[in-house]
Amino acid sequence: DPGAMFPPGRLVVGKVKTVRDSKGGKKLVDIDMRESVLLSGEDRISIDDIEVNEKYTGVVTRVETYGAFVKIDNSDVSGLAHVTECSDSFVKDVQNLYHPGDLVKVQVVSLDREKGNRLAFSLKASNFVDDGDSSDDDDGDEDAMDVDSDSGEVGEEHGDDDDDNSIDSDASDFVAKMAAKMAAGGDVDEDSEDESSSEDDDSDSSGSDSEDDEEEPVAKTSAMDTNVGFDWDTAISSKPQREESSDDDSTDTSSSDEDDDKAAKSSHKSRKKAAARKREEEEISRREAALADGTADESPENAADFERLLASSPNDSEIWIKYMAWHLSLADTDSARNVANRAFDRIEFRQEGEKLNVWTALLTLELKCGTDKSLNDAIDRASQQNNPKQVYLRVCEQLDKEVDAAASVGGSTDLDTATKRADEMFAKACKKFKSKKSVWIAHLQYLLKGSRHEEAHSLLKRSLQSLPQYKHIEVMSKFAQIEFEHGSAERGRTIFDALLGKNPKRMDLLFVYIDKEVKCGDLDKARALFSSVVNPSSSDRKFKFSDKQMKSLFKKWFRMEEEHGDEDSQERVKDEARAFVSNSK
C-alpha cells in the first residue's frame, strides 16, 4: 500500500527521472526511489548488448495465455517467452506456472532487429542444466530476497531485483550504502558495497558492545548532510539500548496484531465465499428439481425457460404473450416487439386465432408504450394478416379498458385523453365497417357505459340507416339488453315490447326479455310475461307459438320458480301447464 508506506512528511531519497508541466501550470517531478536504481553503479544493459543464446536474470512483468513477458534486470529491455518456451513439458495455462514479479532466468532465443528489436526468450529448465546456480534459483524467489539479520546486508539477488514492493528506503543497510556512495562521489562498485557492509558490521558490533555498558548512549556520527536537521543513519540510535529493545517488542506486538487482523479478514472472506457457493448450489438444485417435476414450465423465470417452452409448443400464443410480458417487466420494449415478430413467423398459418392473440398483445404494447404512429403501423400490419374487423374490435376493446382505468383513477386530463383516443378509434371502425353490426353494437355499448345516452340513441339511428334490414332486430335487441345493464330498464322494456309486437313468433326475444327481468330482480314482471303468453286473453299481445315451443316455455318458467320462487309458485306453473294442455285438446 503506497499510502501506508509513504505517509505525508516522510523523508525519502530518490532519483529524479523527468520534470514535466501539468494542466494547472505547475511542475510535476517523477522520482524513482528503487534501491537498485539508486545504488547501481554499473552500466545498464541496452538492447545493443543483448546477444542470442546469452542468459540473463529478469522479472516476469505480465502473463498472458500465449506466454510470459520478462524484463531483464538492470535494463529496460523486455521480451516474450512464448508458451512453447515456458517449460520442457506441455503447459495448458501459463498463468498457473508464472505470476507477475517472479524472478526467472531466461535465454535469448532470437532477436529481430528489423522488427523493432523484438526479443524472444526461453524459460525451459533444460537450457540451464549446466549453470552452477540454477538450483539456487529454483528454490524460490523468497530465498533470493532474504536479509541477513546479523550484518543487515541485502542478498546479491535482492540487489539486482527490480521489484518495487521489496524495497524499504528506511533500512539501515540502504542508508549506509547510500551514504557511502554519495561520499565516494556517486559510483558504487562491488568493493564499496563490501566496505559499506563491513562498516555496518562494525556499527552492529559496537552496538552490541554498548549493551554491556549500563545505559551508555552511543555517540552518533552523521553519514551525510541533507540540511534537514535529521540523521539518516537509523542503524545507530541516540537512545539507550534498553529503549531500543522495548521499541522492538512493541513493533513485534503491532506486527502480530496486524497478522491477526489479516487472518480475521481472510477468514471472513472465506466464509462469504463459502456462503455464496452454498446459495448457488441450492439455486441449482432448486432449478433441477423444478425441471424434473415440471413446475419450471408453469412459472418460467428467464429467457432460457421461455425458449425451452416455445421449442415444444411454438403455436401456443399464451407462452409468447408471457414472454413479451417478461421483457416488458424488464423495461425492454424492443425485445418484446422482437418476440412478437418471431411469433408471427413461428405460429402456423392455420392457427389464425393464436396469431390474433399475439397481434392483440402487440397492439396493447403499442397502446401502452408506443406512439400514435407505431400504433397505426401495427394496426395496418395486423389488418393485412388477420380479419381487419377483428383487429379493430380488439383495439377498441383495449381503448375502452383504458377509459375505464382512467375513470377509476380520477384524473380529468388522462380521462379526456383516453376518451378522445377511444372516440376516434370507434368512429374510424364504424366508418370502415358500416355494414357490420358487431362494430355498431360495440360502439353503442361503449357510449352507454359512459352514460352518454343521447349520443347512443343518435348512433342507433345511424346504425339502422347503414345496416341491412335483417340485422335491425338483433341490433335493437342488443341495444335493449345494454339499456338494462348500463342505462334505463324502462327504455329496455319499451324496445323489447316493440320488438315482440312486430315479431310475435320470436320466442328467443321473449326468453332474452325474461332473462333480463330476472337478472334485474323483478320476478313479478317476468311472471307477467309468462302469463301473457299462456293466457293471451288477459293481454293485448297475440303470441303464435307451437305446442313444442309452449313446452319449452313451461320448462323455463318452472326452472325460474325452482331457483327464485317457492312451492306455491311451482304449483301454479303446474296448474297453468295442465290447463293449457286441457284447453289445447
KOLMAR-326541 format. One line per 5 residues: number of its first residue (from 1); for each residue y, z, x of C-alpha. Coordinates in pm, whole numbers, plus 32768, in hexadecimal, padded with zeros to 4 digits. Example, Ala and Ser with C-alpha at 12.3 -4.5 7.8 and 13.67 -1.06 7.14 Angstrom:
REM KOLMAR-326541
1) 7E3E,830C,84CE; 7F96,82CA,8557
//
This chain:
REM KOLMAR-326541
1) 8000,8000,8000; 813D,7F8F,80BD; 8218,8071,7FE9; 8150,81A4,8054; 8132,813A,81C0
6) 82A4,80EC,81ED; 8381,81CF,8118; 84FC,81A5,8127; 8592,8243,825F; 845E,8220,833B
11) 84A3,81AF,84A0; 83D3,8083,850A; 83B7,7F91,862F; 83A0,7E20,85E7; 83DE,7CC2,866A
16) 84E0,7BE7,85BE; 8440,7AA0,8551; 8553,79F1,848C; 86AD,7A30,83FB; 86FE,7973,82BF
21) 8806,7969,81AD; 87BF,79EC,8050; 884D,7973,7F05; 894A,7A8F,7EFB; 89DE,7A2F,8049
26) 8930,7B4A,8105; 885C,7B28,823B; 86E4,7B65,821F; 8622,7BC2,8359; 84A9,7B88,836F
31) 840A,7C8D,8454; 82A7,7C90,84E0; 8227,7DF4,851E; 80C2,7D9B,857F; 804C,7E4F,86B5
36) 7FA2,7D17,873B; 80EC,7C5D,8732; 81BE,7D75,87C7; 80CE,7DC6,88E4; 8051,7C68,8930
41) 80C7,7BFA,8A86; 7FDC,7AD6,8ABA; 8024,7975,8A4C; 7FC1,7924,88E8; 7EB9,781C,88AC
46) 7F3E,76D2,8828; 7E8F,75A7,8792; 7EA5,74F5,88E2; 7DD2,7607,8981; 7CB4,75DA,888C
51) 7B84,7525,8914; 7A4D,74AF,885E; 7918,7591,888C; 79F7,76B0,8900; 79C1,7806,885F
56) 7AD2,78E8,87DC; 7AFB,7A26,8713; 7BB8,7A21,85D0; 7BF3,7AB0,8475; 7B7F,7A21,8329
61) 7CB9,79D8,8260; 7C2E,7931,8129; 7AD8,78EF,8091; 7A92,77CD,7FA5; 7956,773F,7F0C
66) 794E,7629,8011; 7985,7705,8144; 7A54,780D,81F6; 7BA8,77EA,82A3; 7BC7,789E,83F2
71) 7CFF,78E5,84C1; 7CCD,78FF,8638; 7D48,7A45,86D3; 7E8D,7A40,8799; 7EF0,78F4,86FA
76) 7F66,784B,85C1; 7E44,7754,85C5; 7D5E,774F,8496; 7C30,767F,843B; 7B1A,7659,833B
81) 79B1,76BF,8367; 78F8,75EA,8268; 77ED,768C,8191; 76E3,75D3,825B; 7769,7672,839C
86) 7786,77D6,8316; 761D,7838,8356; 74D9,77B5,83EB; 7430,77E6,8298; 7491,775E,8145
91) 75C8,7803,80B0; 75E8,77FC,7F36; 7737,78AF,7F23; 7817,78D3,8053; 78E3,79E1,7FA6
96) 77B6,7AC9,7FB4; 7799,7A94,812F; 7901,7AA7,81A9; 7A3B,7B50,812C; 7BAB,7B32,8190
101) 7BF1,7C14,82BC; 7A95,7BF9,8359; 7A94,7BE0,84D7; 79BC,7AB9,8540; 796A,79D9,8664
106) 798E,7864,863A; 792D,7730,8700; 7A08,75FC,86E9; 7932,74E3,865A; 7A3A,73D2,8642
111) 7BAD,739D,8670; 7C4B,7271,85C5; 7DA3,7248,865D; 7DE8,7109,859A; 7DD5,71C6,844E
116) 7ECB,72D7,84A2; 7DF5,739A,859C; 7CEA,73EB,849D; 7BF4,74EC,8524; 7A8A,7520,84C0
121) 79D9,7666,8521; 7872,76DD,8525; 780C,7844,84D4; 7697,7816,8510; 75FC,7935,85D0
126) 7527,7843,869A; 7661,77CA,874B; 76A0,7925,87DF; 7541,798A,884D; 7597,796B,89C0
131) 76D9,7A39,899D; 76BB,7B93,8A2E; 7794,7C3E,8929; 770D,7B8A,87F8; 763C,7CB7,8792
136) 776A,7D97,87A6; 782D,7CB8,86BC; 7710,7CB4,85C2; 7715,7E2E,85A3; 7841,7E16,84BA
141) 79B5,7E0A,84B9; 79E3,7F80,84AB; 7949,7FBB,8605; 7A44,7ECA,869B; 7B63,7F8E,8601
146) 7AFC,80F6,865A; 7BFF,81CE,8709; 7B9D,82AA,882F; 7BFB,8408,87C2; 7C0A,8492,8926
151) 7CEA,8392,89C8; 7DA0,8312,8891; 7D5F,81A9,8900; 7D1A,808E,8816; 7BE1,7FC0,8865
156) 7BF9,7E69,8902; 7B94,7DB8,87C4; 7C9D,7E78,8703; 7DA6,7E07,87F6; 7D4A,7C9F,87A9
161) 7D26,7CD7,8633; 7E2B,7C2F,855B; 7DEC,7D03,8425; 7F31,7D99,83A7; 7E8A,7EB1,82E4
166) 7DE6,7F4D,841A; 7F2E,7F8F,84D1; 7FE5,80DB,84D1; 8137,80C3,857E; 814B,8240,85AA
171) 8008,825D,8677; 8041,830D,87C1; 7F8E,8203,888D; 8066,80F2,87F5; 81A8,81B1,8847
176) 8138,81E8,89AC; 80D9,807B,89D7; 821F,8007,893D; 82EA,80EC,8A1C; 8230,807A,8B54
181) 8264,7F0C,8AF5; 83D9,7F34,8ABA; 83FF,7FFA,8BFC; 8347,7EEA,8CBF; 8427,7DDA,8C35
186) 8363,7D5A,8B0A; 821C,7CD0,8BA3; 80E6,7DA3,8B76; 7FA9,7D32,8C20; 7E59,7DD9,8C3D
191) 7EC9,7EAF,8D67; 7FF5,7F38,8CAD; 7F17,7F88,8B86; 7E2E,804A,8C6B; 7F57,8102,8CFE
196) 7FDE,815E,8BA6; 7E82,81CE,8B42; 7E6A,82AB,8C74; 7FBF,8339,8C23; 7F41,838A,8AC8
201) 7E12,8434,8B63; 7EF5,8501,8C3F; 7FD0,8561,8B1B; 7E9A,85C4,8A54; 7E14,8692,8B72
206) 7F64,873C,8BA0; 7F68,877E,8A2E; 7E10,881E,8A45; 7E80,88F3,8B6B; 7FA2,8971,8A9F
211) 7EAE,8A05,89A9; 7E49,8B0A,8AAA; 7FAE,8B86,8AC0; 8028,8C61,89A8; 810B,8B8A,88D1
216) 81B8,8AEC,89FB; 827E,89BA,898C; 8242,887C,8A4C; 8375,87D1,8AD9; 8391,8676,8A46
221) 8406,8548,8B06; 84A1,842C,8A43; 83D5,82EA,8A6E; 84E6,8200,89F9; 864C,820E,8987
226) 8683,818D,8828; 87DC,8227,87EC; 8763,82C7,86A8; 873D,842B,8725; 85C4,8428,86F0
231) 84A7,843F,87EC; 83A4,8332,87B9; 8291,83D8,8884; 81E9,8492,876A; 80BA,84DB,8842
236) 8181,85F9,88E5; 8200,86FA,87F0; 8326,87E0,8823; 8282,88ED,8752; 8173,89DF,87BC
241) 800C,8963,87B6; 7FB4,8A5F,86AB; 809F,89B9,85BA; 8002,8868,860E; 7EAC,88EA,85B0
246) 7F32,896B,8465; 7FCE,8814,8423; 7E80,8773,846E; 7DD8,885E,8378; 7ED3,8809,8269
251) 7EA8,8696,82B4; 7D30,86BB,8295; 7D5A,8774,814C; 7E43,866B,80BD; 7D54,855A,8131
256) 7C32,8604,8083; 7D05,8627,7F47; 7D56,84B4,7F54; 7BE5,8466,7F81; 7B94,853E,7E50
261) 7C9D,8489,7D81; 7C15,8336,7DEA; 7AB4,83A3,7D96; 7B26,841F,7C40; 7BDB,82D8,7BF7
266) 7AAE,820F,7C68; 79CB,82E0,7B89; 7AB7,82AE,7A61; 7AB8,8134,7A96; 793E,8134,7AAC
271) 7923,81EE,7962; 7A12,80FA,78BB; 794B,7FCF,793B; 7806,806D,78C7; 7899,80AF,776E
276) 7918,7F4A,7759; 77C2,7EC0,77B8; 771F,7FA0,76B5; 780A,7F27,75A3; 77CA,7DBE,7606
281) 7652,7DF3,75FA; 766B,7E99,74A5; 7739,7D75,7422; 763A,7C7F,74A7; 751F,7D44,7406
286) 75D8,7D4E,72BB; 7614,7BD7,72C1; 74A8,7B92,7318; 7434,7C6E,71F8; 7525,7BC1,7109
291) 74A6,7A6C,7174; 7340,7AE0,714B; 7361,7B6B,6FEA; 7454,7A5C,6F6F; 7582,7B3C,6F30
296) 764C,7A79,7032; 7647,794F,6F45; 76E0,7A1D,6E2E; 7810,7A8E,6EF6; 7858,79A4,701D
301) 7944,7A3E,711B; 7994,7929,7211; 7998,77B2,723B; 7833,77AB,72C1; 77B2,784D,7180
306) 7865,774C,70A8; 77EA,7629,717A; 7684,76A8,715D; 76A2,76BE,6FE2; 773D,7563,6FC9
311) 7628,74D1,709D; 752B,753F,6F98; 7603,7501,6E5F; 7704,73F1,6EA5; 7739,73A6,6D30
316) 7792,750B,6CCC; 7906,750D,6C7F; 790E,768A,6C6F; 78BA,76A6,6DE2; 79C4,75A7,6E3E
321) 7AC9,765E,6D71; 7A6C,77AE,6E0F; 7A88,770B,6F65; 7BE7,7694,6F0D; 7C44,77EE,6E8C
326) 7BC8,7888,6FD2; 7CB2,77A7,709A; 7DD1,77FB,6FAF; 7D92,796E,6FEA; 7DD9,7922,7159
331) 7F1A,7866,70F8; 7E83,7720,717A; 7EDA,7625,7069; 7E96,74F4,7144; 7D2E,7563,717F
336) 7D05,759E,7008; 7D7A,743A,6FC3; 7C89,73B8,70CB; 7B6A,7470,7021; 7BC6,73CE,6ED3
341) 7BCD,7274,6F71; 7A78,72B5,700D; 79F5,731A,6EB8; 7A62,71CF,6E1E; 7998,7117,6F27
346) 7864,71F7,6F1C; 7835,7223,6DA3; 776B,710C,6D06; 7825,7014,6C2B; 774A,706D,6AFF
351) 77C5,71D7,6B07; 7911,718B,6A5F; 7938,72E8,69D0; 7907,738B,6B27; 7A06,72A4,6BC3
356) 7AFD,72EA,6AAC; 7ADA,7460,6AEE; 7B36,742E,6C5D; 7C57,734E,6BF8; 7CD0,7461,6B10
361) 7CC4,7558,6C32; 7D8C,7468,6D0B; 7E8E,7435,6BF7; 7EAD,75AD,6BD0; 7EE2,75CA,6D49
366) 7FFB,74CA,6D3B; 8095,757F,6C13; 8095,76CB,6CCD; 80D6,7662,6E34; 8146,74F7,6E32
371) 8277,7433,6DCB; 82BD,735A,6C9D; 8278,7224,6D6D; 8128,72A6,6DEA; 80CC,7308,6C84
376) 811E,71B1,6BFA; 805D,710A,6D14; 7F2F,71E4,6CCB; 7F44,7191,6B56; 7F4F,701E,6BA0
381) 7E23,7034,6C89; 7D5E,7105,6B8F; 7DAE,7014,6A74; 7D21,6EF4,6B3E; 7BD2,6FA2,6B76
386) 7BAE,7060,6A2C; 7C04,7046,68BC; 7D82,704A,68C3; 7D99,7105,6778; 7CBE,7220,67FE
391) 7D8E,7234,693B; 7ED4,725A,6878; 7E37,7358,678E; 7DC7,742A,68BA; 7F23,741C,6950
396) 7FC2,747B,6804; 7ECF,759B,67E1; 7F2F,7620,6939; 80A2,7601,68EA; 8067,76B8,679F
401) 7FC6,77D7,6861; 80EA,77D7,6952; 81DC,7802,682B; 810C,7924,67A6; 810B,79CA,68FE
406) 8285,79A5,691E; 82B5,7A34,67C0; 81DF,7B63,6810; 82A9,7BAA,694C; 83F0,7B93,6890
411) 84C4,7AC9,6985; 85AC,79E6,68C2; 85E3,78F3,69E2; 8472,78C3,6A2A; 8427,78A6,68B6
416) 852E,7798,6885; 84AE,76D4,69B1; 8343,76EC,6942; 839B,768E,67DB; 8461,7561,684E
421) 8341,74E2,6926; 8248,7513,680A; 8325,7467,6709; 834F,7339,67EC; 81DB,731F,6830
426) 8177,7342,66BF; 827A,723F,6658; 81FD,7152,6766; 8094,7180,66F4; 80E8,7142,6583
431) 81AB,700B,65DE; 8092,6F8A,66BD; 7F79,6FDB,65C7; 8023,6FC3,6473; 7EE3,6F50,63C7
436) 7E16,707B,6443; 7E0D,719E,634F; 7D9F,729F,6456; 7EE5,7270,6518; 7FB8,72A7,63DF
441) 7EEA,73D6,637C; 7F15,7471,64D7; 808E,743C,64C0; 809C,74D6,6363; 7FDA,7607,63D9
446) 80C5,7631,6503; 81F8,762E,6422; 816A,771E,6320; 80FD,7812,6431; 8267,7818,64A1
451) 82DF,785C,633B; 838F,770C,6331; 8332,76C0,61C5; 843F,75C4,6176; 83ED,74F3,62A8
456) 827B,7509,624D; 82B0,7487,60EA; 838D,7371,616E; 827F,7314,6268; 8177,7319,6154
461) 8238,720F,6095; 8253,713A,61CF; 80DE,715B,620F; 8084,70EB,60B0; 815F,6FB9,60E1
466) 80B5,6F60,622B; 7F4B,6FB2,61D6; 7E6A,6EDB,60FC; 7E28,6F4D,5F96; 7CC4,6FCC,5FCC
471) 7D3E,70C8,60CC; 7E42,716A,5FEB; 7D52,725B,5F3F; 7CCF,72EB,6086; 7E2D,730D,6118
476) 7EA8,73BC,5FDC; 7D79,74A1,5FDD; 7DB1,74FE,614B; 7F20,753C,6107; 7EC8,7624,5FE2
481) 7DD6,76E4,60C0; 7EE4,770E,61CB; 7FD1,7789,60BD; 7ED5,7898,6062; 7EBA,78FF,61D2
486) 801F,78DF,6257; 80FF,7898,612E; 8105,78ED,5FBD; 7FC1,791D,5EF7; 8072,78AE,5DB6
491) 80D0,7760,5E52; 7F67,7739,5EBF; 7EE6,777E,5D5E; 7FDA,7680,5CD3; 7F5B,7572,5DBD
496) 7DEB,75C2,5D73; 7E27,75C2,5BFA; 7ECB,746E,5C13; 7DAB,73E6,5CE5; 7CA0,746B,5BF8
501) 7D5C,73E0,5ACE; 7D54,7284,5B66; 7BF3,72A5,5BF3; 7B1F,736E,5AF8; 79D7,7304,5B9B
506) 7A2C,7384,5CFB; 7966,74C7,5D08; 79B0,74E2,5E7D; 7B22,7511,5E2C; 7AC8,7620,5D30
511) 79EF,76DA,5E29; 7B02,76CD,5F34; 7BFA,774E,5E34; 7B13,786E,5DD5; 7ACF,78C4,5F45
516) 7C42,78DD,5F8C; 7C76,79C4,5E60; 7B57,7AA2,5ED7; 7BE2,7AA6,603A; 7D34,7B10,5FB5
521) 7C88,7C2D,5EF9; 7CDA,7BB5,5D99; 7B80,7BC7,5CF5; 7C09,7BB9,5B92; 7C9B,7A5F,5BCD
526) 7B51,79EF,5C6A; 7A90,7A6B,5B38; 7B8E,79BA,5A57; 7B46,7874,5B0B; 79CF,789D,5AD5
531) 7A07,78F0,5965; 7AE7,77BF,5935; 79C8,76E2,59A7; 78B6,7792,58DE; 798A,77B5,57A1
536) 7A6D,7684,579D; 7AE8,76D6,563E; 7BA8,77FE,56C7; 7C6D,7727,57B7; 7D26,75E1,57B9
541) 7C4E,755F,58D9; 7B36,7472,587E; 7A3F,747A,59A1; 7928,737C,59A0; 780D,7414,5A69
546) 769C,73C1,5A4F; 758D,74C3,5A13; 7534,74C1,5B84; 769C,7504,5BE4; 76AE,761E,5AE1
551) 757B,76BA,5B7E; 762D,76BF,5CCE; 7760,7753,5C26; 769E,7876,5B8C; 75F6,78BC,5CDB
556) 7743,78CC,5D88; 77D3,79AD,5C7A; 76A9,7A9A,5C92; 76C3,7AAE,5E0F; 7833,7B03,5DF0
561) 77E2,7C1E,5D00; 76D0,7C9F,5DE7; 77C6,7CB4,5F0A; 7900,7D2B,5E56; 789F,7D92,5CF6
566) 77BA,7E92,5C51; 7684,7E8F,5B74; 774B,7E55,5A35; 77F2,7D20,5AC4; 76A0,7CA0,5B38
571) 760D,7CD0,59DD; 7734,7C14,594C; 76E5,7AE8,5A2D; 757C,7AED,59B7; 75E9,7AFB,584D
576) 76D6,79D4,5881; 75BE,790D,5924; 74CC,7955,5803; 75D5,78F4,5705; 7621,77B0,57BC
581) 74AD,7754,57C7; 747C,779E,5655; 75B3,76D6,55F7; 754E,75AE,56CC; 7406,7590,560A
//
